[in-house]
Amino acid sequence: MEIKVLGTGCARCKSLESATKQAVAELNLDAAIEKVEDIQKIMEYGIMRTPGLVIDGKVVLSGHVPGVSELKEILTKNK
């Protein structure tokens, strides 16, 4: 599983990255997590608000930071 956290480095983006890492660890998933901060690359995904979460090339979240339990649900549905 390839996970990308899209965000320019704001506090909300960092929160999403941290929560994603925690959710992946709790689910014991084999996943590579990448933080994408380049605005041009973020724009390629077509999201209008950051932070964003991309799983295997598909945007699954944008504009808010869910809790770890919601992230675990998102990860489980998209694995």
Phi and psi in radians as a Rosetta constraint file:
Dihedral C 1 N 2 CA 2 C 2 CIRCULARHARMONIC -1.976 0.35
Dihedral N 2 CA 2 C 2 N 3 CIRCULARHARMONIC 2.094 0.35
Dihedral C 2 N 3 CA 3 C 3 CIRCULARHARMONIC -2.034 0.35
Dihedral N 3 CA 3 C 3 N 4 CIRCULARHARMONIC 2.330 0.35
Dihedral C 3 N 4 CA 4 C 4 CIRCULARHARMONIC -2.156 0.35
Dihedral N 4 CA 4 C 4 N 5 CIRCULARHARMONIC 2.277 0.35
Dihedral C 4 N 5 CA 5 C 5 CIRCULARHARMONIC -1.760 0.35
Dihedral N 5 CA 5 C 5 N 6 CIRCULARHARMONIC 2.060 0.35
Dihedral C 5 N 6 CA 6 C 6 CIRCULARHARMONIC -1.708 0.35
Dihedral N 6 CA 6 C 6 N 7 CIRCULARHARMONIC 2.177 0.35
Dihedral C 6 N 7 CA 7 C 7 CIRCULARHARMONIC 3.073 0.35
Dihedral N 7 CA 7 C 7 N 8 CIRCULARHARMONIC 2.634 0.35
Dihedral C 7 N 8 CA 8 C 8 CIRCULARHARMONIC -1.443 0.35
Dihedral N 8 CA 8 C 8 N 9 CIRCULARHARMONIC -0.027 0.35
Dihedral C 8 N 9 CA 9 C 9 CIRCULARHARMONIC 2.002 0.35
Dihedral N 9 CA 9 C 9 N 10 CIRCULARHARMONIC 0.160 0.35
Dihedral C 9 N 10 CA 10 C 10 CIRCULARHARMONIC -1.254 0.35
Dihedral N 10 CA 10 C 10 N 11 CIRCULARHARMONIC 2.966 0.35
Dihedral C 10 N 11 CA 11 C 11 CIRCULARHARMONIC -1.064 0.35
Dihedral N 11 CA 11 C 11 N 12 CIRCULARHARMONIC -0.690 0.35
Dihedral C 11 N 12 CA 12 C 12 CIRCULARHARMONIC -1.143 0.35
Dihedral N 12 CA 12 C 12 N 13 CIRCULARHARMONIC -0.647 0.35
Dihedral C 12 N 13 CA 13 C 13 CIRCULARHARMONIC -1.152 0.35
Dihedral N 13 CA 13 C 13 N 14 CIRCULARHARMONIC -0.724 0.35
Dihedral C 13 N 14 CA 14 C 14 CIRCULARHARMONIC -1.165 0.35
Dihedral N 14 CA 14 C 14 N 15 CIRCULARHARMONIC -0.627 0.35
Dihedral C 14 N 15 CA 15 C 15 CIRCULARHARMONIC -1.116 0.35
Dihedral N 15 CA 15 C 15 N 16 CIRCULARHARMONIC -0.739 0.35
Dihedral C 15 N 16 CA 16 C 16 CIRCULARHARMONIC -1.124 0.35
Dihedral N 16 CA 16 C 16 N 17 CIRCULARHARMONIC -0.720 0.35
Dihedral C 16 N 17 CA 17 C 17 CIRCULARHARMONIC -1.073 0.35
Dihedral N 17 CA 17 C 17 N 18 CIRCULARHARMONIC -0.805 0.35
Dihedral C 17 N 18 CA 18 C 18 CIRCULARHARMONIC -1.109 0.35
Dihedral N 18 CA 18 C 18 N 19 CIRCULARHARMONIC -0.807 0.35
Dihedral C 18 N 19 CA 19 C 19 CIRCULARHARMONIC -1.127 0.35
Dihedral N 19 CA 19 C 19 N 20 CIRCULARHARMONIC -0.644 0.35
Dihedral C 19 N 20 CA 20 C 20 CIRCULARHARMONIC -1.118 0.35
Dihedral N 20 CA 20 C 20 N 21 CIRCULARHARMONIC -0.783 0.35
Dihedral C 20 N 21 CA 21 C 21 CIRCULARHARMONIC -1.066 0.35
Dihedral N 21 CA 21 C 21 N 22 CIRCULARHARMONIC -0.705 0.35
Dihedral C 21 N 22 CA 22 C 22 CIRCULARHARMONIC -1.143 0.35
Dihedral N 22 CA 22 C 22 N 23 CIRCULARHARMONIC -0.778 0.35
Dihedral C 22 N 23 CA 23 C 23 CIRCULARHARMONIC -1.102 0.35
Dihedral N 23 CA 23 C 23 N 24 CIRCULARHARMONIC -0.741 0.35
Dihedral C 23 N 24 CA 24 C 24 CIRCULARHARMONIC -1.079 0.35
Dihedral N 24 CA 24 C 24 N 25 CIRCULARHARMONIC -0.751 0.35
Dihedral C 24 N 25 CA 25 C 25 CIRCULARHARMONIC -1.126 0.35
Dihedral N 25 CA 25 C 25 N 26 CIRCULARHARMONIC -0.773 0.35
Dihedral C 25 N 26 CA 26 C 26 CIRCULARHARMONIC -1.148 0.35
Dihedral N 26 CA 26 C 26 N 27 CIRCULARHARMONIC -0.565 0.35
Dihedral C 26 N 27 CA 27 C 27 CIRCULARHARMONIC -1.500 0.35
Dihedral N 27 CA 27 C 27 N 28 CIRCULARHARMONIC -0.122 0.35
Dihedral C 27 N 28 CA 28 C 28 CIRCULARHARMONIC 0.959 0.35
Dihedral N 28 CA 28 C 28 N 29 CIRCULARHARMONIC 0.789 0.35
Dihedral C 28 N 29 CA 29 C 29 CIRCULARHARMONIC -1.502 0.35
Dihedral N 29 CA 29 C 29 N 30 CIRCULARHARMONIC 2.583 0.35
Dihedral C 29 N 30 CA 30 C 30 CIRCULARHARMONIC -1.569 0.35
Dihedral N 30 CA 30 C 30 N 31 CIRCULARHARMONIC 1.654 0.35
Dihedral C 30 N 31 CA 31 C 31 CIRCULARHARMONIC -2.440 0.35
Dihedral N 31 CA 31 C 31 N 32 CIRCULARHARMONIC 2.494 0.35
Dihedral C 31 N 32 CA 32 C 32 CIRCULARHARMONIC -1.746 0.35
Dihedral N 32 CA 32 C 32 N 33 CIRCULARHARMONIC 2.186 0.35
Dihedral C 32 N 33 CA 33 C 33 CIRCULARHARMONIC -1.910 0.35
Dihedral N 33 CA 33 C 33 N 34 CIRCULARHARMONIC 2.216 0.35
Dihedral C 33 N 34 CA 34 C 34 CIRCULARHARMONIC -2.161 0.35
Dihedral N 34 CA 34 C 34 N 35 CIRCULARHARMONIC 2.373 0.35
Dihedral C 34 N 35 CA 35 C 35 CIRCULARHARMONIC -1.680 0.35
Dihedral N 35 CA 35 C 35 N 36 CIRCULARHARMONIC 2.142 0.35
Dihedral C 35 N 36 CA 36 C 36 CIRCULARHARMONIC -1.890 0.35
Dihedral N 36 CA 36 C 36 N 37 CIRCULARHARMONIC 1.996 0.35
Dihedral C 36 N 37 CA 37 C 37 CIRCULARHARMONIC -1.931 0.35
Dihedral N 37 CA 37 C 37 N 38 CIRCULARHARMONIC -0.182 0.35
Dihedral C 37 N 38 CA 38 C 38 CIRCULARHARMONIC -1.258 0.35
Dihedral N 38 CA 38 C 38 N 39 CIRCULARHARMONIC 2.044 0.35
Dihedral C 38 N 39 CA 39 C 39 CIRCULARHARMONIC -1.040 0.35
Dihedral N 39 CA 39 C 39 N 40 CIRCULARHARMONIC -0.599 0.35
Dihedral C 39 N 40 CA 40 C 40 CIRCULARHARMONIC -1.124 0.35
Dihedral N 40 CA 40 C 40 N 41 CIRCULARHARMONIC -0.738 0.35
Dihedral C 40 N 41 CA 41 C 41 CIRCULARHARMONIC -1.208 0.35
Dihedral N 41 CA 41 C 41 N 42 CIRCULARHARMONIC -0.642 0.35
Dihedral C 41 N 42 CA 42 C 42 CIRCULARHARMONIC -1.097 0.35
Dihedral N 42 CA 42 C 42 N 43 CIRCULARHARMONIC -0.758 0.35
Dihedral C 42 N 43 CA 43 C 43 CIRCULARHARMONIC -1.098 0.35
Dihedral N 43 CA 43 C 43 N 44 CIRCULARHARMONIC -0.484 0.35
Dihedral C 43 N 44 CA 44 C 44 CIRCULARHARMONIC -1.076 0.35
Dihedral N 44 CA 44 C 44 N 45 CIRCULARHARMONIC -0.413 0.35
Dihedral C 44 N 45 CA 45 C 45 CIRCULARHARMONIC -1.498 0.35
Dihedral N 45 CA 45 C 45 N 46 CIRCULARHARMONIC -0.123 0.35
Dihedral C 45 N 46 CA 46 C 46 CIRCULARHARMONIC 1.310 0.35
Dihedral N 46 CA 46 C 46 N 47 CIRCULARHARMONIC 0.299 0.35
Dihedral C 46 N 47 CA 47 C 47 CIRCULARHARMONIC -1.492 0.35
Dihedral N 47 CA 47 C 47 N 48 CIRCULARHARMONIC 2.556 0.35
Dihedral C 47 N 48 CA 48 C 48 CIRCULARHARMONIC -1.711 0.35
Dihedral N 48 CA 48 C 48 N 49 CIRCULARHARMONIC -0.395 0.35
Dihedral C 48 N 49 CA 49 C 49 CIRCULARHARMONIC -2.326 0.35
Dihedral N 49 CA 49 C 49 N 50 CIRCULARHARMONIC 2.427 0.35
Dihedral C 49 N 50 CA 50 C 50 CIRCULARHARMONIC -1.742 0.35
Dihedral N 50 CA 50 C 50 N 51 CIRCULARHARMONIC 2.801 0.35
Dihedral C 50 N 51 CA 51 C 51 CIRCULARHARMONIC -1.363 0.35
Dihedral N 51 CA 51 C 51 N 52 CIRCULARHARMONIC 2.843 0.35
Dihedral C 51 N 52 CA 52 C 52 CIRCULARHARMONIC -2.267 0.35
Dihedral N 52 CA 52 C 52 N 53 CIRCULARHARMONIC 2.725 0.35
Dihedral C 52 N 53 CA 53 C 53 CIRCULARHARMONIC -2.257 0.35
Dihedral N 53 CA 53 C 53 N 54 CIRCULARHARMONIC 2.232 0.35
Dihedral C 53 N 54 CA 54 C 54 CIRCULARHARMONIC -2.110 0.35
Dihedral N 54 CA 54 C 54 N 55 CIRCULARHARMONIC 2.241 0.35
Dihedral C 54 N 55 CA 55 C 55 CIRCULARHARMONIC -2.089 0.35
Dihedral N 55 CA 55 C 55 N 56 CIRCULARHARMONIC 2.101 0.35
Dihedral C 55 N 56 CA 56 C 56 CIRCULARHARMONIC 0.846 0.35
Dihedral N 56 CA 56 C 56 N 57 CIRCULARHARMONIC 0.779 0.35
Dihedral C 56 N 57 CA 57 C 57 CIRCULARHARMONIC 1.489 0.35
Dihedral N 57 CA 57 C 57 N 58 CIRCULARHARMONIC -0.050 0.35
Dihedral C 57 N 58 CA 58 C 58 CIRCULARHARMONIC -1.921 0.35
Dihedral N 58 CA 58 C 58 N 59 CIRCULARHARMONIC 2.228 0.35
Dihedral C 58 N 59 CA 59 C 59 CIRCULARHARMONIC -1.252 0.35
Dihedral N 59 CA 59 C 59 N 60 CIRCULARHARMONIC 2.117 0.35
Dihedral C 59 N 60 CA 60 C 60 CIRCULARHARMONIC -1.982 0.35
Dihedral N 60 CA 60 C 60 N 61 CIRCULARHARMONIC -0.135 0.35
Dihedral C 60 N 61 CA 61 C 61 CIRCULARHARMONIC -2.832 0.35
Dihedral N 61 CA 61 C 61 N 62 CIRCULARHARMONIC 2.450 0.35
Dihedral C 61 N 62 CA 62 C 62 CIRCULARHARMONIC -2.732 0.35
Dihedral N 62 CA 62 C 62 N 63 CIRCULARHARMONIC 2.537 0.35
Dihedral C 62 N 63 CA 63 C 63 CIRCULARHARMONIC 1.587 0.35
Dihedral N 63 CA 63 C 63 N 64 CIRCULARHARMONIC -0.125 0.35
Dihedral C 63 N 64 CA 64 C 64 CIRCULARHARMONIC -2.647 0.35
Dihedral N 64 CA 64 C 64 N 65 CIRCULARHARMONIC 2.906 0.35
Dihedral C 64 N 65 CA 65 C 65 CIRCULARHARMONIC -1.974 0.35
Dihedral N 65 CA 65 C 65 N 66 CIRCULARHARMONIC 1.873 0.35
Dihedral C 65 N 66 CA 66 C 66 CIRCULARHARMONIC -1.366 0.35
Dihedral N 66 CA 66 C 66 N 67 CIRCULARHARMONIC 2.892 0.35
Dihedral C 66 N 67 CA 67 C 67 CIRCULARHARMONIC -1.300 0.35
Dihedral N 67 CA 67 C 67 N 68 CIRCULARHARMONIC 2.980 0.35
Dihedral C 67 N 68 CA 68 C 68 CIRCULARHARMONIC -1.063 0.35
Dihedral N 68 CA 68 C 68 N 69 CIRCULARHARMONIC -0.700 0.35
Dihedral C 68 N 69 CA 69 C 69 CIRCULARHARMONIC -1.120 0.35
Dihedral N 69 CA 69 C 69 N 70 CIRCULARHARMONIC -0.697 0.35
Dihedral C 69 N 70 CA 70 C 70 CIRCULARHARMONIC -1.177 0.35
Dihedral N 70 CA 70 C 70 N 71 CIRCULARHARMONIC -0.668 0.35
Dihedral C 70 N 71 CA 71 C 71 CIRCULARHARMONIC -1.105 0.35
Dihedral N 71 CA 71 C 71 N 72 CIRCULARHARMONIC -0.677 0.35
Dihedral C 71 N 72 CA 72 C 72 CIRCULARHARMONIC -1.089 0.35
Dihedral N 72 CA 72 C 72 N 73 CIRCULARHARMONIC -0.683 0.35
Dihedral C 72 N 73 CA 73 C 73 CIRCULARHARMONIC -1.114 0.35
Dihedral N 73 CA 73 C 73 N 74 CIRCULARHARMONIC -0.791 0.35
Dihedral C 73 N 74 CA 74 C 74 CIRCULARHARMONIC -1.066 0.35
Dihedral N 74 CA 74 C 74 N 75 CIRCULARHARMONIC -0.793 0.35
Dihedral C 74 N 75 CA 75 C 75 CIRCULARHARMONIC -1.127 0.35
Dihedral N 75 CA 75 C 75 N 76 CIRCULARHARMONIC -0.726 0.35
Dihedral C 75 N 76 CA 76 C 76 CIRCULARHARMONIC -1.112 0.35
Dihedral N 76 CA 76 C 76 N 77 CIRCULARHARMONIC -0.719 0.35
Dihedral C 76 N 77 CA 77 C 77 CIRCULARHARMONIC -1.208 0.35
Dihedral N 77 CA 77 C 77 N 78 CIRCULARHARMONIC -0.447 0.35
Dihedral C 77 N 78 CA 78 C 78 CIRCULARHARMONIC -1.895 0.35
Dihedral N 78 CA 78 C 78 N 79 CIRCULARHARMONIC 0.240 0.35
